[in-house]
Amino acid sequence: GAGRGDTGGPRRIIGTSQLRKEDDRLLRGDGRFTDDVEPARVLYMAVARCPYPHARVAHVDTSAAAALAGVEHVLTPTDVRRCTEPLTVLRPVPGAPRLPYYALAQDVATHEGQPVVSVVANSRHVAEDALELLDITYEPLPHVVDVLAALEPDAPVLHPSVLDSNLLAANSDGSGDPDSRFAQADVVVEGRFRINRVTALPMETRGVVAEWRPGARELTVHCSSQVPHLIRKELAEILRLGESEIRAVASDVGGGFGLKLGVFPEDVLACLHSIALRRPVKWSEDRGEHFRGSTHARESVHDYRIAADATGRILAMTNVYATDIGGWNSPFGSAQLSSVVFNGPYKVDDGYTERRVTLTNKTPIGAYRGYGQPEVNFAYERLMDQLARRLNLDPVELRARNMVTSQDMPWRNPTGAVYDSGDYERCLRMAADAVDWAGHRARGRAPRADGRLVGIGFSSFVERTGYASARFLARRGSMFGAHESVTLRANRSGGIDVYTGVSTMGQSGETAFAQVVADVFGTDYDAVRVHAGDTATSPLNTGAFASRTMIAASGALRASAEQLAAKTRRIAAWRLDASVDDVEIIGSAVRVRADHSRAVPLATVYTTAITGQGMPPEEEPGLEATAHFEPSDAAYSFGTAAAQVAVDPQTGEFDIERFVMVHDGGTIVNPTVVDGQVRGGLAQGFGAALAEELRYDADSGQLVNGSMMDYFVPTAADLPRVELRHTTVPSPVTPFGVRGVGEVGTIPPGAAVANAVCDALADFGVELSALPITPEAVWDALAGQTAS
Ligand code: SMO
């Protein structure tokens, strides 16, 4: 509500820790997630999935299932082929052919968990019982689940009608003359780094409620998505409908993390059932389905090299890698940033990356918080420590010597990424001071009384956040652009309603958007209400990913708030018989600057505009503004994390005793929210660094740990305490100087912890090169090594 008293002077709301607007409803259980949507006459869908990693679907007989009491409809591969187009990819891998990926497997399924038949019944139980009555004949085919084995000439080929190997696409990028720099180098460090397959594991699994009203020709699709406007466009294409016939709504989203980008098979199936039945159809993914049917992340094998001179100056860097995409091109393509920022925060002029996007008989890999950056950070930061050891240099000094400096920026890396601004070395020094790096070096490597060895490791990083379509997307076949948009609408209670297509998935958009509007407009934070995630009410936008929301949306929020404020002041000035330049908006009123007794409540101004009664003669009625904004480029968040560990060299067990994260996200809109975003990302980063790994059995091709019993995700009790510090160098390429903060926490934990363990065990010559870093992995690395 609005109507607050005057607070007596201009104040900034940007930069303050306002309480989150989302929390009241979430803490009271009043959130509205997809599974909370329960329309009258709704029916429930269940999906039969291929149990093999690779199989011909030879025969499908649905008659017994269809005959079960309570079953209303069954869809077969043939039905889907007849009435849909293949699933679209929001961000195609450059050079990749389009695969015939339909919502139900056609002829051949290429991973365990791929949907084959779907059934709708009057309850989920009946629908699942019907799955048992399906008669599906599978002819298992040879499979390959290892990303390097999939590239061997004798590997079974997944999509022979389109490709004669499993190489979906090869992409290379770079500049300079790295080969001759390697030839001239005093020292070269290199290694093969294996990155584990993990899952984003949102608390809310995927889900969809589709409701087709034939008379209205309107398909309403509630879904748990980061990108409702893109879902609408994709569904229109896949279902052969017009966009105006589809309304996509994402209310509360219980975590997205990149997984909830794009249309998945079940979204299409629920829509098809609803269109056929003329009744609402609902599907809620269970956790077992989630592990097999929702995209996985990260898995890749990197061959990295760094060339340096005798002083430790980096001469060249290369990253040649195979990245697993699973059985199909996923809804969001493959993570791109392992190539784009392969050099991290270091000044490398000569370098290249070469990526081989590889098909395997596993669940497709899609986007996940970090989008390729945790992977390469692990590799280049492990190599920086190895380079320091080879040259007998302090790893902190080696890093500092090679970092891009604020004088260098804007600085273009070998793939064309332009680092905007920042003081990378300052974050490194702050982290080193925080963990008393100098004291640690001086103390040497003597074990503690309990025999444990103490190590400290660093990870310096950049995170590419946001992007501009001109620089990043042009000519790459992307189905989206780079802009954000909002509509602001004044209401007669004296408040402002904000409409955005960015859904609410934990990133606090409602809070931050309201802060920017209140700040720019001059009204109270409580007077601004944000309505998120409905394509029917919001202007066409892009969505929440790439840590981009504030970078792009704050420009639209500022422009629309300025427009709305200008008209508000014109109307108020006319009513107050004052000049526009002499009035200001403060809190819930507009007043004359020189005489605060001459004021008019905002509710009165808004009512004037909405009724058109008492308006200045030249003004049109209405008080509403829509603005679109595209940032000029990406902004790079940066920082350094430092981990202190104590390792038992007898067992490989280790404790993370301290973890310091020094981070720069530019101008901070809400300090509490930024802390929460960084800590949340770190929690996922620790999970992937220390424990999480989706394992497939090579012989059977089965996912062996696809349940919450077997896939270890850390809880708060399992995580180290994080000491978080911020610097705030404003970005010159974004509104207000903001940088993205959504994904940054996932990047440094793996390298920082691995470097700390290797520091502790330096006398044993241990070099870790795979994630996750488990006690067993440390013990394996110790085996056969003896202290020097
Ligand atoms: S992987 Mo993020 O949602 O761009």
Boltz pocket constraint, residues with backbone or C-beta under 6 A from the ligand:
constraints:
  - pocket:
      binder: B
      contacts: [[A, 256], [A, 257], [A, 258], [A, 259], [A, 367], [A, 368], [A, 369], [A, 370], [A, 371], [A, 544], [A, 545], [A, 546], [A, 547], [A, 743]]
      max_distance: 6.0
